[in-house]
Amino acid sequence: MAREDPVSSERVLGGVLVGGASRRMGAPKAALSWRGRTLLEVAVAALEPSVDEVVLLGELPEELNGLPVVAGLRRVADAVGVGGPLAGILAALRAEPRAAWIIAACDQPRAEPVAARWLLSQREDDTLVVLPRSADGRVEPMPALFDPRARALLEAMAERGERAPRMLAGRPGVVTPEIPRAIRRAWLSVNTPEDYERLCAEP
């Protein structure tokens, strides 16, 4: 699918991290259902209008293999020897080193296309990573945008054994713009059974 309002001639890809252990939830978060869709379907739909291709990053839970949404999506395995979200992000940049990537989680039920468009709008010529931050200053690691040139930063993180993308904040080329109030809910995550129960109880 051709993306809306391309910012340059380079490819922009969307990656959905599906390989997490989901220890706090106790079940694969990508498979959770909300308002008739799995959270994986929500994540894919939020990225598709703004990217040239959506790619699944990590090992997809077995129960999701039969979903129509995953049938045509490319899959990239996590980087070997790398932990946490960095395993999927680094694998993405290694697989397509000339593309920019919008990396999303599969546990954000209110993800929407406007979030990806906003990330793209925050890029400047010298921007390597766009890591959004909340109104209270907390860095929100996903969804986030990674320029092709960010790979060197990520490789260095992997060598140091670092796992969390938010550790990039403050480094040259990494910007942390505040998320506009109107779209903040797109970054809200469901991490525990209690979170999911509250979500399902909403009218």
N, C-alpha and C positions, 0 to 999 in steps of 0.2 A: 504494500500500500504506500502510495506517495504521501509524504508527510506534509502537513500544513506549514506555510510560511518558513521554508528552509532558511537557515541563517547563513549558510555558505554552501559551496559545492561539495564539501566533504559529506560522507555518509554519517548519519546519526542513527544509532541503534539503541534499542531498548532492551535491557536485561532484567529478568525477574529472578530473584534469588529464591530457589526452591529447596536447597539442600540443608537447611538448618535442622538442628536436632529437636527443636520445639520442646525442650525439657520442662519449662514452666507450664506449658499448655498441656503436655502429656499426650498430644496427638498432632499430626501434621497440620499446621495452620493453613496451608494452601488449600486443604480439603474442606475447611469449615464452610458452611453454607450460611448465607445471609440474603434475605429478600430474593430468593430464587436463583442465586448464583454462588459459586464457590469464590473464596477470596482470590484464588488464582485467576479466575475469569475476570474479576474486578480489576486486578492489576494489569492484565493484558489489555483490557478495553481502555484503561486510563492512558496507556502508552501509545497504542496504535496510531492515533491521529497525528502524532508529532514525530514519529520515527519511520525509517525506511524498512525496518524489520524488528520483530520482537523475538528474543532468544531466551530460552530457559537455561538458567545457570545453576548447576549442581544436579544432584540425583533426585528425580521426581518421585514422590511417594507413589507406590504401586497402585493405590486406589484411584489415582488421577490419570493413569495411562489411557483409560478408555474415553476420557472426555473429548468431545469434538474440538474444543478450543486448542488442545495440544497437538492435534493430528498433524498440522502443517508447520509446527514450530521447530526450528533448529535447537539442538541441545548442546551445551558445552559443559564438560565435566569440571569440577572444582580443581584449582591448582593443587598439585600434590605437595604435601608437606607444609601447607599454609592453613592457618586456622581461622575460624570465624567468618564474618562477611567478606573479609579481604580475599578469601579463597576464590569466591565467585567473581569478585570485581577484577582481580588480577587475571583470572582465567579469561575473562571477557576481553581485556585489553591485549592479552597475548594472542587471542584468536583473531582479532581484527585490529591490528596495531595502528591502522590509519583512520579509524573511525572514532567519533565521539560517542560516548555512551551515557544514557540516562539509566541509572540503576535503581530499581524499585524492590521493595520487600513484598512478600505475599501475605502480610498480616494487617493491611490497612483497608478496612471495609469502605471508607469514604474517599478512596483514591479517585481522582477525576482528571480528565485531559488538561484542564487549565493549569494544574500543577506542573506538568511537563513543559507547557508553553512558557510558563513563568521562569522556569529554570533556564530555558534557552535564551530568554530575554536578558538574563543576568550576565551573559558572557561578554567579555571584552577580548581584544587581541592577545593580551598577556594572561588571560585566565586559564588556569590548569584544572581547577576543581571548583564547583559551586556546591558548598555545603550549607544548606539553609539553617537558620537559627530561629528559635521561638522568641516570643516577646520577652521572656525572662532571661534570654541570652544563652539558653541551652542549645547546643548544636544537634540538629536532627539529621542523622547520617543518610537516611533514605526516605523518599527519592532524592537523588543527588546527580550532578552531572560531572562527567570526567572527560576532559579533552585528551586526544591521543598522546599529547606530551606529558600527561600525568603518570604514564607508566613508570618512568624512572623513580618517581616518589613512592609508588606502590611497591616496586621491586625492593627499594631500600627498606620500606616497612617490613616486608616479608623477611628480609635478611636479619632484621633486628628482633624478629619474633612477635611483632605487633599485629593485632588482629582487628582493631576497631577503626573504621574510616574517620571518625571524629577526631582522632589523634593528628590528622593533617591540619586541623585548624591552626591558623597563625603562621603557617609556612608560606614562603613566597609563592605567589600565583594561586593561592587558595583563598577564595572569597566566601564570606559567611553573611549574606544579606538576610535581613529579617523577613520572615514570611508575611505577606499581607494578611490582614485580619480576615478578609473575605474568603481566603482559601486555606486557612490554618487547619481545618478539619481533615484535609487530605493527608496530613502527616500523623494523624492519630492512629496508634497501633493497638492491636488486641494481643496481649501476651500471656494471659492466664485464663483458666476456666471462669474465674469471676468476671474478668473483662468481657468474655464472650457471653456470659449470662446477662450482663447489663446491656450489652449490644442487642441481644435477641429480645429483651424486654421493652425496648424502645417502641413507641407507637409507630 
